[in-house]
């Protein structure tokens, strides 16, 4: 049982905690009543279903740091997480700045997870069970989630400009 505790899922906890603590400090467009308003049902279902897989599957991926490539992936994960935090900090600290009101800046919290999700795919090379899993499967599901999440955020941006 102990071996199952050393998994990639724990790496997601800082980002999840960050979201819980700081979500209410984001600009009004990011608050749930506005952010989820008038989003097509198919997009909502796709985004939330994919989010569930992207955030649950890592708890079934053993975290191994024995190879140099895995250690580099962990550094990329850490850097990507810090960049993600920075994308939020910019929106919270200077919401009326040119960056925060641009499409790129506004959607940054939706696309910066590509860094840490990509690194997570490289870290989680296998699952605790089965031989069918390959790292690119997580990368594929993460990419689909990011497409849905960025599309959602782009709709909100377009609606608020």
C-alpha positions as CSV (number, residue, x, y, z in Angstrom):
1,X,0.0,0.0,0.0
2,X,2.9,2.4,0.8
3,X,4.1,2.3,-2.8
4,X,0.9,3.9,-4.0
5,X,1.5,7.0,-1.9
6,X,4.5,8.0,-4.0
7,X,2.6,9.2,-7.0
8,X,2.5,12.2,-9.4
9,X,-0.9,13.4,-8.1
10,X,0.7,15.1,-5.1
11,X,2.5,17.5,-7.5
12,X,-0.9,18.9,-8.5
13,X,-1.8,19.9,-4.9
14,X,0.0,23.4,-5.0
15,X,-2.0,24.4,-8.1
16,X,-5.2,23.1,-6.7
17,X,-4.7,24.9,-3.4
18,X,-3.7,28.0,-5.2
19,X,-7.0,27.9,-7.1
20,X,-9.0,27.5,-4.0
21,X,-7.3,30.2,-2.1
22,X,-7.0,32.9,-4.8
23,X,-9.9,32.3,-7.2
24,X,-12.1,35.0,-5.5
25,X,-9.3,37.6,-6.0
26,X,-9.3,37.3,-9.8
27,X,-11.2,39.9,-11.8
28,X,-15.0,39.7,-12.1
29,X,-14.9,37.9,-15.5
30,X,-13.3,34.9,-13.7
31,X,-15.8,34.6,-11.0
32,X,-18.0,31.5,-11.4
33,X,-21.3,33.3,-12.2
34,X,-19.7,35.2,-15.0
35,X,-17.1,32.7,-16.1
36,X,-19.6,29.9,-16.7
37,X,-22.4,32.1,-18.0
38,X,-23.6,31.1,-21.6
39,X,-20.8,28.6,-22.2
40,X,-22.1,25.9,-24.6
41,X,-23.1,22.8,-22.8
42,X,-20.9,20.5,-24.9
43,X,-17.9,22.6,-24.0
44,X,-18.8,22.5,-20.3
45,X,-19.2,18.8,-20.4
46,X,-16.0,18.2,-22.3
47,X,-13.9,20.6,-20.2
48,X,-15.1,19.2,-16.9
49,X,-14.9,15.5,-17.9
50,X,-11.3,16.0,-19.2
51,X,-10.4,18.0,-16.1
52,X,-11.5,15.1,-14.0
53,X,-9.2,12.7,-15.9
54,X,-6.3,15.1,-16.0
55,X,-6.4,15.7,-12.2
56,X,-7.2,12.1,-11.1
57,X,-5.0,10.0,-13.4
58,X,-1.7,11.3,-11.9
59,X,-2.6,9.7,-8.5
60,X,-2.2,6.4,-10.4
61,X,1.2,7.3,-11.8
62,X,4.2,6.4,-9.7
63,X,6.6,9.3,-9.2
64,X,10.1,8.1,-10.1
65,X,13.1,10.4,-10.3
66,X,15.8,7.9,-11.0
67,X,16.6,9.0,-14.6
68,X,18.0,12.4,-15.5
69,X,15.1,13.0,-17.9
70,X,12.7,12.6,-15.0
71,X,14.6,15.1,-12.8
72,X,14.5,17.6,-15.7
73,X,10.8,17.0,-16.1
74,X,10.3,17.8,-12.4
75,X,12.2,21.1,-12.8
76,X,10.0,21.9,-15.8
77,X,7.0,21.1,-13.7
78,X,8.2,23.4,-10.9
79,X,9.0,26.2,-13.4
80,X,5.6,25.8,-15.2
81,X,3.8,25.9,-11.9
82,X,5.5,29.2,-10.9
83,X,4.7,30.7,-14.3
84,X,1.1,29.6,-13.8
85,X,1.1,31.3,-10.4
86,X,2.6,34.4,-12.1
87,X,-0.2,34.5,-14.6
88,X,-2.7,34.7,-11.8
89,X,-0.7,37.3,-9.8
90,X,-0.6,39.6,-12.8
91,X,-4.4,39.4,-13.2
92,X,-4.9,40.0,-9.5
93,X,-2.3,42.8,-9.0
94,X,-2.8,44.8,-12.2
95,X,-6.1,43.7,-13.8
96,X,-6.3,46.8,-16.0
97,X,-2.8,46.5,-17.4
98,X,-2.2,46.1,-21.1
99,X,-1.1,42.5,-20.5
100,X,-4.1,41.5,-18.3
101,X,-6.6,43.0,-20.8
102,X,-5.0,41.4,-23.8
103,X,-6.2,38.1,-25.1
104,X,-2.8,36.5,-24.3
105,X,-2.7,37.8,-20.8
106,X,-6.4,37.2,-20.0
107,X,-6.1,33.6,-21.1
108,X,-2.7,33.0,-19.5
109,X,-4.1,31.0,-16.6
110,X,-5.7,28.7,-19.1
111,X,-2.7,28.1,-21.4
112,X,0.2,28.2,-18.9
113,X,-0.8,24.8,-17.4
114,X,0.5,23.3,-20.7
115,X,4.0,23.6,-19.1
116,X,3.3,21.6,-15.9
117,X,0.9,19.2,-17.6
118,X,3.4,18.4,-20.3
119,X,6.0,17.8,-17.6
120,X,3.6,15.7,-15.7
121,X,3.1,13.5,-18.7
122,X,6.9,13.0,-18.9
123,X,7.1,12.2,-15.1
124,X,4.2,9.8,-15.1
125,X,5.7,7.3,-17.6
126,X,3.4,4.4,-16.4
127,X,0.6,3.4,-14.1
128,X,0.7,1.2,-11.0
129,X,-1.2,-1.5,-13.0
130,X,-1.5,-2.6,-16.6
131,X,0.9,-2.4,-19.5
132,X,-1.3,-0.5,-21.9
133,X,-0.5,3.0,-20.7
134,X,2.0,5.3,-22.4
135,X,3.1,8.8,-21.4
136,X,1.6,10.3,-24.6
137,X,-1.9,9.2,-23.5
138,X,-1.8,11.6,-20.6
139,X,-0.3,14.3,-22.9
140,X,-3.2,13.7,-25.3
141,X,-5.9,14.0,-22.7
142,X,-4.2,17.1,-21.2
143,X,-4.0,18.7,-24.6
144,X,-7.7,18.0,-25.2
145,X,-8.5,19.6,-21.7
146,X,-6.3,22.6,-22.5
147,X,-8.1,23.1,-25.9
148,X,-11.5,23.1,-24.1
149,X,-10.3,25.3,-21.2
150,X,-8.6,27.8,-23.4
151,X,-11.6,27.9,-25.7
152,X,-13.8,28.5,-22.7
153,X,-11.6,31.3,-21.5
154,X,-11.4,32.8,-25.0
155,X,-15.2,33.0,-25.0
156,X,-15.2,34.8,-21.7
157,X,-12.5,37.2,-23.0
158,X,-14.5,37.9,-26.2
159,X,-17.7,38.5,-24.2
160,X,-15.9,41.0,-21.8
161,X,-14.1,43.1,-24.4
